[in-house]
Amino acid sequence: MSEAMMWLLLRGVWETLAMTFVSGFFGFVLGLPVGVLLYVTRPGQIVANAKLYRTLSALVNIFRSIPFIILLVWMIPFTRVIVGTSIGLQAAIVPLTVGAAPFIARMVEKRPAGNPHRPY
């Protein structure tokens, strides 16, 4: 393998790791409050609000069910507004974050609900 090819491979690995960690971080930043809000507004919880819970839960379910390639194309205009381009490392982070946040929100909501006898 040539030296140029090795540098291209290392650059690709770096960009992949950067996209994974940055979108994971922002997905967590967006998903954590949504998950906590889902948990506390569900019926029988601290701030039970059925209308808010159903609305938020429906939005999370909708975004979780969209295949990523469709989400990627659907997010192009929004990505251009946020980042200024629809190509590149920064542009990939936006749809990855939007794709990760609902999954993280649902995990945050379901974890305390999964074991009702254990204090948190």
Z-matrix of the N, CA and C atoms (Angstrom, degrees):
N
C 1 1.452
C 2 1.525 1 108.11
N 3 1.321 2 115.71 1 131.87
C 4 1.458 3 120.12 2 -178.15
C 5 1.531 4 110.58 3 -72.94
N 6 1.316 5 114.38 4 163.19
C 7 1.464 6 119.71 5 -179.61
C 8 1.529 7 111.23 6 -65.71
N 9 1.326 8 117.15 7 -37.86
C 10 1.467 9 120.75 8 178.33
C 11 1.528 10 110.75 9 -63.33
N 12 1.334 11 115.93 10 -40.63
C 13 1.459 12 120.05 11 179.13
C 14 1.531 13 110.39 12 -65.94
N 15 1.321 14 116.56 13 -38.47
C 16 1.463 15 120.86 14 178.92
C 17 1.527 16 110.86 15 -63.49
N 18 1.342 17 117.60 16 -41.07
C 19 1.459 18 120.89 17 178.47
C 20 1.524 19 111.41 18 -66.45
N 21 1.339 20 116.65 19 -37.63
C 22 1.467 21 119.83 20 176.19
C 23 1.525 22 111.08 21 -63.93
N 24 1.320 23 115.90 22 -40.84
C 25 1.461 24 120.44 23 178.47
C 26 1.529 25 110.88 24 -64.42
N 27 1.323 26 117.09 25 -45.22
C 28 1.469 27 120.71 26 178.75
C 29 1.531 28 111.39 27 -63.56
N 30 1.327 29 116.45 28 -38.65
C 31 1.470 30 119.75 29 177.47
C 32 1.527 31 110.38 30 -63.56
N 33 1.329 32 116.40 31 -42.07
C 34 1.466 33 120.52 32 178.21
C 35 1.520 34 112.28 33 -63.33
N 36 1.332 35 116.54 34 -40.76
C 37 1.469 36 120.43 35 177.43
C 38 1.523 37 109.79 36 -64.12
N 39 1.328 38 117.11 37 -44.50
C 40 1.465 39 120.96 38 179.15
C 41 1.528 40 111.20 39 -60.54
N 42 1.337 41 117.47 40 -45.82
C 43 1.461 42 120.54 41 -179.43
C 44 1.529 43 111.38 42 -64.69
N 45 1.325 44 116.71 43 -38.07
C 46 1.463 45 120.41 44 177.72
C 47 1.521 46 111.04 45 -63.56
N 48 1.324 47 116.72 46 -46.15
C 49 1.468 48 120.28 47 178.52
C 50 1.530 49 111.10 48 -64.40
N 51 1.321 50 116.94 49 -40.87
C 52 1.469 51 120.22 50 179.14
C 53 1.525 52 110.70 51 -62.65
N 54 1.338 53 116.99 52 -45.51
C 55 1.469 54 119.73 53 178.92
C 56 1.521 55 110.95 54 -62.00
N 57 1.325 56 116.60 55 -41.06
C 58 1.462 57 120.83 56 -178.16
C 59 1.523 58 111.27 57 -64.61
N 60 1.324 59 116.85 58 -50.39
C 61 1.457 60 119.61 59 -175.45
C 62 1.530 61 112.85 60 -73.00
N 63 1.315 62 117.95 61 -40.49
C 64 1.469 63 119.92 62 -179.16
C 65 1.523 64 110.38 63 -68.22
N 66 1.336 65 117.16 64 -45.85
C 67 1.468 66 118.70 65 179.08
C 68 1.523 67 110.96 66 -68.43
N 69 1.327 68 117.75 67 -32.70
C 70 1.465 69 120.31 68 175.08
C 71 1.518 70 111.38 69 -64.54
N 72 1.330 71 116.42 70 -42.03
C 73 1.461 72 120.46 71 178.57
C 74 1.529 73 110.97 72 -62.98
N 75 1.331 74 116.54 73 -50.60
C 76 1.467 75 119.33 74 -179.12
C 77 1.525 76 111.71 75 -68.88
N 78 1.329 77 117.20 76 -32.29
C 79 1.463 78 120.09 77 174.20
C 80 1.514 79 111.00 78 -62.83
N 81 1.338 80 116.03 79 -38.77
C 82 1.461 81 121.06 80 176.93
C 83 1.525 82 110.74 81 -67.91
N 84 1.333 83 116.50 82 -42.37
C 85 1.470 84 120.79 83 179.51
C 86 1.531 85 110.78 84 -61.55
N 87 1.327 86 117.43 85 -38.39
C 88 1.466 87 120.39 86 178.21
C 89 1.525 88 112.28 87 -82.03
N 90 1.323 89 117.02 88 -37.77
C 91 1.459 90 121.21 89 -174.34
C 92 1.517 91 114.58 90 -77.09
N 93 1.329 92 118.01 91 -32.52
C 94 1.467 93 120.94 92 -178.10
C 95 1.528 94 112.26 93 -60.81
N 96 1.342 95 119.45 94 -52.97
C 97 1.466 96 117.66 95 179.85
C 98 1.529 97 112.93 96 -64.33
N 99 1.326 98 117.17 97 -35.09
C 100 1.466 99 119.60 98 178.47
C 101 1.525 100 109.78 99 -65.92
N 102 1.336 101 117.21 100 -42.22
C 103 1.461 102 121.08 101 178.36
C 104 1.518 103 112.59 102 -64.30
N 105 1.322 104 116.62 103 -41.97
C 106 1.468 105 120.29 104 177.75
C 107 1.528 106 109.64 105 -64.83
N 108 1.325 107 116.68 106 -42.49
C 109 1.466 108 120.48 107 177.85
C 110 1.529 109 111.27 108 -62.63
N 111 1.321 110 116.96 109 -39.97
C 112 1.464 111 120.27 110 175.89
C 113 1.525 112 110.76 111 -61.62
N 114 1.322 113 116.44 112 -42.53
C 115 1.463 114 120.05 113 -177.61
C 116 1.530 115 112.08 114 -66.91
N 117 1.332 116 116.95 115 -46.03
C 118 1.470 117 118.97 116 -174.85
C 119 1.522 118 113.18 117 -77.35
N 120 1.337 119 118.21 118 -18.02
C 121 1.465 120 119.94 119 179.29
C 122 1.522 121 113.21 120 -98.21
N 123 1.321 122 117.84 121 -2.05
C 124 1.469 123 118.83 122 179.25
C 125 1.525 124 109.31 123 -70.32
N 126 1.323 125 117.79 124 155.29
C 127 1.470 126 120.79 125 -178.15
C 128 1.528 127 112.04 126 -56.10
N 129 1.328 128 115.39 127 133.31
C 130 1.456 129 121.46 128 178.94
C 131 1.516 130 114.52 129 87.42
N 132 1.326 131 118.15 130 5.66
C 133 1.462 132 120.83 131 -179.44
C 134 1.528 133 111.07 132 -105.58
N 135 1.310 134 115.80 133 -173.12
C 136 1.458 135 123.71 134 -171.42
C 137 1.530 136 113.02 135 -54.80
N 138 1.316 137 116.87 136 -51.81
C 139 1.461 138 122.07 137 -176.11
C 140 1.529 139 108.20 138 -120.50
N 141 1.308 140 116.31 139 56.37
C 142 1.468 141 120.94 140 -175.61
C 143 1.527 142 110.57 141 -55.68
N 144 1.319 143 114.70 142 122.85
C 145 1.462 144 121.55 143 179.20
C 146 1.525 145 106.48 144 -146.03
N 147 1.316 146 115.51 145 95.26
C 148 1.465 147 120.90 146 -172.12
C 149 1.524 148 112.47 147 -60.49
N 150 1.321 149 117.39 148 -40.03
C 151 1.462 150 120.37 149 -177.52
C 152 1.530 151 111.08 150 -65.58
N 153 1.330 152 117.00 151 -47.58
C 154 1.463 153 121.09 152 178.28
C 155 1.524 154 110.79 153 -63.50
N 156 1.331 155 116.70 154 -43.08
C 157 1.465 156 120.76 155 -179.95
C 158 1.527 157 111.08 156 -60.90
N 159 1.331 158 117.05 157 -47.38
C 160 1.472 159 120.26 158 -179.01
C 161 1.525 160 111.27 159 -63.48
N 162 1.324 161 116.95 160 -41.61
C 163 1.466 162 120.90 161 -179.63
C 164 1.520 163 111.00 162 -64.47
N 165 1.329 164 116.28 163 -49.79
C 166 1.459 165 121.14 164 -179.31
C 167 1.524 166 111.30 165 -65.07
N 168 1.318 167 116.40 166 -40.90
C 169 1.456 168 120.82 167 178.76
C 170 1.527 169 111.08 168 -64.18
N 171 1.326 170 117.16 169 -39.29
C 172 1.467 171 120.59 170 177.94
C 173 1.525 172 110.98 171 -64.71
N 174 1.333 173 117.28 172 -42.04
C 175 1.465 174 120.34 173 177.80
C 176 1.524 175 111.36 174 -62.51
N 177 1.324 176 116.76 175 -43.81
C 178 1.464 177 120.48 176 177.98
C 179 1.524 178 110.10 177 -61.65
N 180 1.325 179 117.13 178 -44.55
C 181 1.464 180 120.34 179 179.64
C 182 1.524 181 112.05 180 -63.78
N 183 1.322 182 117.27 181 -39.37
C 184 1.468 183 120.46 182 178.90
C 185 1.521 184 110.43 183 -63.20
N 186 1.334 185 116.99 184 -48.64
C 187 1.459 186 119.34 185 -178.67
C 188 1.527 187 112.11 186 -69.11
N 189 1.314 188 118.31 187 -29.34
C 190 1.463 189 120.25 188 176.33
C 191 1.519 190 111.78 189 -70.64
N 192 1.330 191 116.85 190 -29.37
C 193 1.462 192 119.68 191 -174.53
C 194 1.528 193 113.82 192 -88.15
N 195 1.331 194 118.50 193 -10.56
C 196 1.464 195 120.79 194 179.76
C 197 1.526 196 108.76 195 -76.14
N 198 1.333 197 118.07 196 124.13
C 199 1.471 198 119.60 197 175.28
C 200 1.530 199 110.20 198 -59.11
N 201 1.327 200 116.30 199 144.18
C 202 1.460 201 119.87 200 -171.40
C 203 1.520 202 112.39 201 -62.32
N 204 1.309 203 119.05 202 -38.18
C 205 1.466 204 120.16 203 -178.04
C 206 1.529 205 110.81 204 -63.70
N 207 1.330 206 116.96 205 -35.56
C 208 1.465 207 120.72 206 176.40
C 209 1.524 208 109.75 207 -70.29
N 210 1.328 209 117.08 208 -41.53
C 211 1.465 210 121.12 209 176.86
C 212 1.523 211 110.60 210 -60.90
N 213 1.321 212 116.27 211 -40.45
C 214 1.459 213 121.53 212 179.89
C 215 1.527 214 110.92 213 -59.69
N 216 1.326 215 117.10 214 -47.78
C 217 1.465 216 121.49 215 179.62
C 218 1.530 217 110.60 216 -68.77
N 219 1.325 218 116.65 217 -41.27
C 220 1.456 219 121.80 218 -179.30
C 221 1.531 220 111.67 219 -63.28
N 222 1.330 221 117.01 220 -30.43
C 223 1.464 222 121.99 221 -176.10
C 224 1.531 223 113.41 222 -86.99
N 225 1.332 224 119.08 223 -2.68
C 226 1.468 225 120.89 224 -176.64
C 227 1.533 226 112.53 225 -55.01
N 228 1.328 227 120.85 226 -49.86
C 229 1.480 228 118.78 227 179.37
C 230 1.534 229 112.79 228 -62.05
N 231 1.320 230 116.84 229 -41.82
C 232 1.466 231 120.95 230 178.68
C 233 1.528 232 110.50 231 -64.32
N 234 1.324 233 116.65 232 -40.46
C 235 1.463 234 121.29 233 178.87
C 236 1.524 235 110.51 234 -63.43
N 237 1.325 236 117.19 235 -40.60
C 238 1.472 237 120.25 236 178.21
C 239 1.527 238 111.44 237 -63.27
N 240 1.318 239 117.21 238 -37.03
C 241 1.467 240 120.75 239 178.55
C 242 1.526 241 110.23 240 -67.92
N 243 1.332 242 116.85 241 -43.92
C 244 1.466 243 121.25 242 -176.29
C 245 1.525 244 111.77 243 -72.75
N 246 1.344 245 117.00 244 -49.03
C 247 1.463 246 121.94 245 -170.86
C 248 1.522 247 112.81 246 -101.95
N 249 1.328 248 117.24 247 -28.16
C 250 1.455 249 120.09 248 -178.08
C 251 1.517 250 113.54 249 100.30
N 252 1.313 251 117.61 250 -7.53
C 253 1.462 252 122.59 251 178.36
C 254 1.519 253 108.84 252 -150.56
N 255 1.316 254 115.51 253 162.93
C 256 1.465 255 119.07 254 177.20
C 257 1.521 256 111.35 255 -113.12
N 258 1.325 257 116.70 256 10.28
C 259 1.464 258 122.05 257 -178.99
C 260 1.523 259 108.60 258 -128.06
N 261 1.311 260 115.99 259 142.20
C 262 1.450 261 120.24 260 173.77
C 263 1.518 262 113.76 261 113.26
N 264 1.314 263 113.84 262 -178.39
C 265 1.462 264 122.13 263 -176.22
C 266 1.526 265 111.76 264 -61.56
N 267 1.326 266 117.50 265 -51.14
C 268 1.462 267 120.46 266 -178.37
C 269 1.522 268 111.46 267 -64.17
N 270 1.320 269 117.04 268 -37.38
C 271 1.464 270 120.51 269 -179.58
C 272 1.521 271 111.64 270 -68.08
N 273 1.308 272 118.30 271 -31.08
C 274 1.467 273 120.92 272 179.96
C 275 1.521 274 111.59 273 -72.95
N 276 1.314 275 117.07 274 -26.60
C 277 1.464 276 120.89 275 -176.78
C 278 1.530 277 111.63 276 -67.02
N 279 1.328 278 118.14 277 -34.43
C 280 1.471 279 121.31 278 -177.10
C 281 1.529 280 111.95 279 -61.98
N 282 1.339 281 120.39 280 -56.30
C 283 1.468 282 118.47 281 179.14
C 284 1.527 283 113.33 282 -67.99
N 285 1.332 284 117.43 283 -30.42
C 286 1.465 285 119.04 284 175.97
C 287 1.524 286 110.61 285 -63.47
N 288 1.321 287 116.84 286 -40.17
C 289 1.461 288 121.18 287 177.90
C 290 1.522 289 111.02 288 -65.74
N 291 1.329 290 116.53 289 -46.60
C 292 1.464 291 120.50 290 179.81
C 293 1.525 292 110.41 291 -64.49
N 294 1.322 293 117.27 292 -31.93
C 295 1.456 294 120.52 293 176.92
C 296 1.516 295 113.15 294 -74.31
N 297 1.332 296 117.62 295 -32.29
C 298 1.464 297 121.32 296 -177.01
C 299 1.526 298 113.09 297 -83.19
N 300 1.316 299 117.74 298 -34.35
C 301 1.465 300 121.63 299 -174.22
C 302 1.529 301 113.90 300 -56.33
N 303 1.333 302 120.72 301 -44.80
C 304 1.471 303 119.04 302 179.61
C 305 1.529 304 113.27 303 -65.33
N 306 1.324 305 117.23 304 -34.68
C 307 1.461 306 119.87 305 177.78
C 308 1.526 307 110.64 306 -66.37
N 309 1.322 308 116.22 307 -42.56
C 310 1.460 309 120.47 308 178.39
C 311 1.527 310 109.99 309 -66.25
N 312 1.325 311 117.07 310 -41.08
C 313 1.472 312 120.73 311 178.42
C 314 1.521 313 110.75 312 -59.18
N 315 1.313 314 117.00 313 -44.14
C 316 1.471 315 120.03 314 -179.12
C 317 1.531 316 110.75 315 -67.87
N 318 1.328 317 118.03 316 -38.02
C 319 1.469 318 120.01 317 177.06
C 320 1.524 319 111.04 318 -64.75
N 321 1.338 320 116.85 319 -41.30
C 322 1.466 321 120.74 320 178.78
C 323 1.523 322 109.90 321 -64.32
N 324 1.312 323 117.49 322 -40.05
C 325 1.465 324 120.52 323 179.71
C 326 1.524 325 111.05 324 -67.13
N 327 1.309 326 117.58 325 -43.65
C 328 1.467 327 121.12 326 -171.94
C 329 1.525 328 113.58 327 -79.53
N 330 1.307 329 119.48 328 -25.08
C 331 1.465 330 120.24 329 -176.80
C 332 1.525 331 112.70 330 -60.94
N 333 1.332 332 120.67 331 -54.48
C 334 1.467 333 118.46 332 177.80
C 335 1.526 334 111.92 333 -66.83
N 336 1.307 335 117.41 334 -31.13
C 337 1.462 336 120.58 335 -178.78
C 338 1.525 337 111.75 336 -73.03
N 339 1.321 338 116.95 337 -19.35
C 340 1.458 339 120.64 338 -176.96
C 341 1.512 340 114.33 339 -71.63
N 342 1.329 341 118.79 340 -26.72
C 343 1.451 342 122.32 341 -178.15
C 344 1.528 343 108.59 342 -134.67
N 345 1.320 344 118.13 343 88.46
C 346 1.467 345 120.39 344 -173.38
C 347 1.526 346 114.57 345 -70.82
N 348 1.330 347 119.09 346 -15.11
C 349 1.465 348 120.84 347 -176.36
C 350 1.520 349 112.95 348 -92.98
N 351 1.315 350 118.13 349 -4.98
C 352 1.454 351 121.00 350 -178.53
C 353 1.530 352 109.36 351 -100.92
N 354 1.331 353 118.08 352 125.13
C 355 1.470 354 119.61 353 179.38
C 356 1.523 355 111.34 354 -73.21
N 357 1.313 356 116.32 355 146.50
C 358 1.464 357 120.89 356 178.04
C 359 1.488 358 109.66 357 -119.89
